[in-house]
């Protein structure tokens, strides 16, 4: 598994940012490696910025694992945590949100480009309330490092997975890939590259109580910018010309 971080524009460290990461994938491998470690050079590419990946609060209740993920810079994905970071004076904070979340993991099949975004506006509102610039990110190859048991909507497996996700807050994709010493079966990711492309920032005016129209307009602009980012770079990473993002 090889990960690459591609920068398309500078991010001014005097500002705060909300970074939308797409797609979630099975285990959010690209987001964790790029933003919670310096393995791909985040600090060198974006000097002056500190990144914080939001994660389901459930995981912060587990002893020892909680300390591990906090050391890596993860924070609970609740409004209070995100607002605390975006309210810091002086800028330089980047809140990273895997927008599709746990439900999108159930659609993480190799070769698919389904993005759970059409009705996701909470992160847009968060950015507007704090005047934090939005940055779309697309991670090519994120869905290709694991195989997942077929679970199209309407099947009994998907029904069970969605109901368990509603009860527990986490989804349970049935995934597999390779082993440590063999390539036929296991839980190690396939040796396939992930290219995470960081798009251009969208300037956001601070509006503490945005109207529905203002929220919808910025949400549509964000979707357009994400689609443009995908179209601009897909040819570099083996995506066919007639393949486009599918907003769910």
C-alpha positions as a printed NumPy array, in Angstrom:
array([[  0.   ,   0.   ,   0.   ],
       [  1.539,   3.287,  -1.164],
       [  0.054,   6.688,  -0.335],
       [  0.682,   9.964,  -2.138],
       [ -0.406,  13.496,  -1.201],
       [ -1.034,  15.939,  -4.064],
       [ -1.307,  19.677,  -3.447],
       [ -3.089,  21.893,  -6.001],
       [ -3.126,  25.218,  -4.113],
       [ -1.626,  26.908,  -1.073],
       [ -3.597,  27.123,   2.174],
       [ -2.95 ,  30.346,   4.082],
       [ -2.06 ,  29.426,   7.699],
       [ -3.716,  32.641,   8.888],
       [ -7.097,  31.063,   8.167],
       [ -8.953,  28.085,   9.611],
       [-10.287,  25.393,   7.293],
       [-12.869,  22.649,   7.036],
       [-11.446,  19.918,   4.816],
       [-13.999,  17.566,   3.274],
       [-12.475,  14.154,   2.607],
       [-14.032,  11.858,  -0.049],
       [-14.644,   8.968,  -0.284],
       [-14.652,   7.43 ,   3.186],
       [-13.444,   4.017,   2.008],
       [-13.563,   0.987,   4.271],
       [-11.086,   2.207,   6.905],
       [-10.362,   5.844,   5.917],
       [ -6.76 ,   4.846,   5.228],
       [ -5.92 ,   7.913,   3.153],
       [ -7.301,  10.403,   5.661],
       [ -5.555,   8.797,   8.641],
       [ -2.156,   8.472,   6.962],
       [ -2.152,  11.904,   5.341],
       [ -3.557,  13.975,   8.196],
       [ -2.679,  12.045,  11.37 ],
       [  0.903,  11.193,  10.464],
       [  3.592,  13.041,   8.536],
       [  4.298,  10.051,   6.315],
       [  3.235,  11.916,   3.171],
       [  4.588,  15.344,   4.135],
       [  1.558,  17.344,   5.226],
       [  3.633,  19.75 ,   7.337],
       [  6.052,  20.408,   4.472],
       [  3.291,  20.928,   1.897],
       [  1.16 ,  23.128,   4.159],
       [  3.493,  24.858,   6.627],
       [  1.81 ,  26.491,   9.592],
       [ -1.274,  24.272,   9.468],
       [ -2.276,  21.696,  12.08 ],
       [ -4.738,  19.026,  10.942],
       [ -7.315,  17.278,  13.129],
       [ -9.286,  14.327,  11.791],
       [-12.768,  13.931,  13.269],
       [-13.725,  10.429,  14.403],
       [-16.89 ,   8.917,  15.885],
       [-17.075,   9.673,  19.643],
       [-17.708,   5.959,  20.267],
       [-14.023,   5.156,  19.744],
       [-12.945,   7.578,  22.466],
       [-14.649,   5.419,  25.081],
       [-12.284,   2.49 ,  24.534],
       [ -9.392,   2.395,  27.052],
       [ -5.87 ,   2.598,  25.577],
       [ -7.228,   2.874,  22.011],
       [ -8.56 ,   6.301,  23.001],
       [ -5.069,   7.428,  24.029],
       [ -3.579,   6.075,  20.812],
       [ -5.957,   7.957,  18.516],
       [ -5.685,  11.168,  20.548],
       [ -1.902,  11.061,  20.206],
       [ -2.397,  10.839,  16.442],
       [ -4.425,  14.046,  16.435],
       [ -7.931,  12.615,  16.139],
       [-10.794,  14.376,  17.893],
       [-14.444,  13.381,  18.473],
       [-16.797,  14.259,  15.624],
       [-19.168,  16.308,  17.741],
       [-20.001,  19.981,  17.249],
       [-18.271,  21.093,  20.434],
       [-14.902,  19.644,  19.411],
       [-15.034,  21.08 ,  15.907],
       [-16.152,  24.491,  17.164],
       [-13.353,  24.577,  19.733],
       [-10.763,  24.124,  16.989],
       [-12.345,  26.589,  14.562],
       [-12.723,  29.237,  17.268],
       [ -8.987,  29.351,  17.926],
       [ -7.533,  32.765,  17.207],
       [ -4.789,  33.235,  14.672],
       [ -5.837,  30.504,  12.257],
       [ -3.738,  27.527,  11.256],
       [ -6.29 ,  24.852,  12.151],
       [ -7.643,  22.37 ,   9.61 ],
       [-10.583,  20.216,  10.668],
       [-10.758,  17.122,   8.443],
       [-14.164,  15.489,   8.01 ],
       [-14.805,  12.23 ,   6.14 ],
       [-18.17 ,  13.604,   5.054],
       [-19.792,  10.327,   4.002],
       [-19.041,   8.79 ,   7.37 ],
       [-19.888,   5.258,   8.393],
       [-22.818,   4.851,   5.938],
       [-20.546,   5.573,   2.962],
       [-18.201,   2.754,   4.   ],
       [-20.931,   0.3  ,   2.959],
       [-20.586,   1.559,  -0.629],
       [-16.785,   1.26 ,  -0.676],
       [-16.359,  -1.254,  -3.499],
       [-13.381,  -1.266,  -5.892],
       [-13.958,   0.805,  -8.992],
       [-16.952,   2.694,  -7.572],
       [-17.228,   6.454,  -7.079],
       [-20.303,   6.905,  -4.924],
       [-20.099,   9.977,  -2.681],
       [-22.636,  10.409,   0.108],
       [-22.951,  14.181,  -0.11 ],
       [-26.251,  15.229,  -1.691],
       [-27.943,  15.806,   1.688],
       [-24.858,  16.344,   3.847],
       [-24.878,  20.01 ,   4.847],
       [-23.793,  19.97 ,   8.484],
       [-20.126,  20.572,   7.653],
       [-21.123,  23.395,   5.306],
       [-23.058,  25.087,   8.098],
       [-20.127,  24.579,  10.471],
       [-17.798,  26.35 ,   8.029],
       [-20.227,  29.247,   7.546],
       [-20.776,  29.762,  11.267],
       [-17.025,  30.151,  11.816],
       [-15.966,  31.7  ,   8.52 ],
       [-13.682,  28.729,   7.85 ],
       [-12.736,  28.144,   4.223],
       [-13.893,  24.864,   2.686],
       [-11.437,  22.582,   0.904],
       [-12.639,  19.592,  -1.16 ],
       [-10.38 ,  16.529,  -1.169],
       [-10.686,  13.413,  -3.305],
       [ -8.686,  10.279,  -2.564],
       [ -8.219,   8.202,  -5.719],
       [ -7.812,   4.507,  -4.92 ],
       [ -9.41 ,   4.748,  -1.465],
       [-12.089,   2.207,  -2.431],
       [ -9.642,  -0.165,  -4.135],
       [ -7.498,  -1.404,  -1.246],
       [-10.171,  -3.817,   0.06 ],
       [-12.82 ,  -6.056,  -1.455],
       [-16.234,  -5.996,   0.201],
       [-18.972,  -8.606,   0.1  ],
       [-21.633,  -7.475,  -2.367],
       [-24.341,  -5.598,  -0.458],
       [-26.504,  -3.544,  -2.845],
       [-29.382,  -1.577,  -1.375],
       [-32.454,  -3.727,  -0.896],
       [-30.59 ,  -6.93 ,  -0.006],
       [-30.925,  -8.597,   3.386],
       [-27.236,  -7.979,   4.147],
       [-27.503,  -4.246,   3.486],
       [-30.693,  -4.119,   5.557],
       [-28.905,  -5.677,   8.545],
       [-25.823,  -3.466,   8.103],
       [-27.878,  -0.265,   7.952],
       [-29.9  ,  -1.17 ,  11.018],
       [-26.782,  -2.079,  13.003],
       [-25.217,   1.199,  11.911],
       [-28.293,   3.105,  13.118],
       [-28.097,   1.348,  16.5  ],
       [-24.343,   1.483,  17.128],
       [-23.223,   4.484,  15.099],
       [-20.584,   2.451,  13.236],
       [-21.029,   0.465,  10.057],
       [-19.838,  -3.117,   9.647],
       [-18.636,  -3.661,   6.08 ],
       [-17.644,  -7.281,   5.415],
       [-14.269,  -6.714,   3.794],
       [-11.198,  -8.753,   2.942],
       [ -8.009,  -8.417,   0.934],
       [ -4.69 , -10.271,   1.314],
       [ -2.683, -11.978,   4.01 ],
       [  0.801, -11.178,   5.273],
       [  2.582, -13.931,   3.35 ],
       [  0.001, -14.737,   0.674],
       [ -2.223, -12.732,  -1.64 ],
       [ -5.373, -14.846,  -1.722],
       [ -7.206, -13.863,   1.477],
       [ -6.716, -11.796,   4.631],
       [ -7.272,  -8.404,   6.221],
       [ -4.126,  -6.656,   4.999],
       [ -4.838,  -4.053,   2.285],
       [ -3.972,  -4.801,  -1.316],
       [ -0.755,  -3.305,  -2.653],
       [ -2.516,  -0.528,  -4.537],
       [ -1.723,   3.19 ,  -4.438],
       [ -3.914,   5.874,  -2.897],
       [ -3.512,   9.362,  -4.362],
       [ -5.107,  12.029,  -2.162],
       [ -5.643,  15.272,  -4.08 ],
       [ -6.261,  18.456,  -2.067],
       [ -8.346,  20.96 ,  -4.006],
       [ -8.467,  24.74 ,  -4.028],
       [ -9.999,  26.485,  -0.995],
       [-13.484,  27.944,  -1.258],
       [-13.661,  31.28 ,   0.537],
       [-16.454,  31.307,   3.115],
       [-17.952,  34.432,   4.651],
       [-18.795,  34.145,   8.329],
       [-22.555,  33.97 ,   8.854],
       [-23.55 ,  32.891,  12.348],
       [-27.119,  32.044,  11.333],
       [-27.126,  31.18 ,   7.617],
       [-30.442,  30.94 ,   5.813],
       [-31.498,  27.785,   3.991],
       [-30.843,  29.519,   0.671],
       [-27.319,  30.553,   1.679],
       [-26.599,  27.044,   2.939],
       [-27.901,  25.423,  -0.253],
       [-25.891,  27.785,  -2.462],
       [-22.58 ,  27.032,  -0.709],
       [-23.374,  23.318,  -0.613],
       [-23.941,  23.319,  -4.39 ],
       [-20.715,  25.271,  -4.938],
       [-18.824,  22.713,  -2.86 ],
       [-20.306,  19.82 ,  -4.856],
       [-19.35 ,  21.551,  -8.102],
       [-15.778,  22.123,  -6.912],
       [-15.433,  18.502,  -5.796],
       [-16.769,  17.282,  -9.14 ],
       [-14.353,  19.596, -10.99 ],
       [-11.456,  18.304,  -8.886],
       [-12.375,  14.721,  -9.745],
       [-12.761,  15.458, -13.464],
       [ -9.493,  17.393, -13.614],
       [ -7.372,  14.641, -12.061],
       [ -9.133,  11.345, -12.81 ],
       [ -7.137,  10.714, -15.999],
       [ -3.894,  10.715, -13.997],
       [ -5.063,   7.803, -11.836],
       [ -6.586,   5.341, -14.268],
       [-10.221,   6.464, -14.177],
       [-11.998,   6.177, -17.526],
       [-13.174,   9.335, -19.27 ],
       [-16.86 ,   8.36 , -19.121],
       [-16.764,   7.728, -15.335],
       [-18.106,  10.511, -13.106],
       [-18.84 ,  11.065,  -9.436],
       [-22.198,   9.747,  -8.28 ],
       [-23.619,  11.996,  -5.557],
       [-25.939,  10.008,  -3.292]])
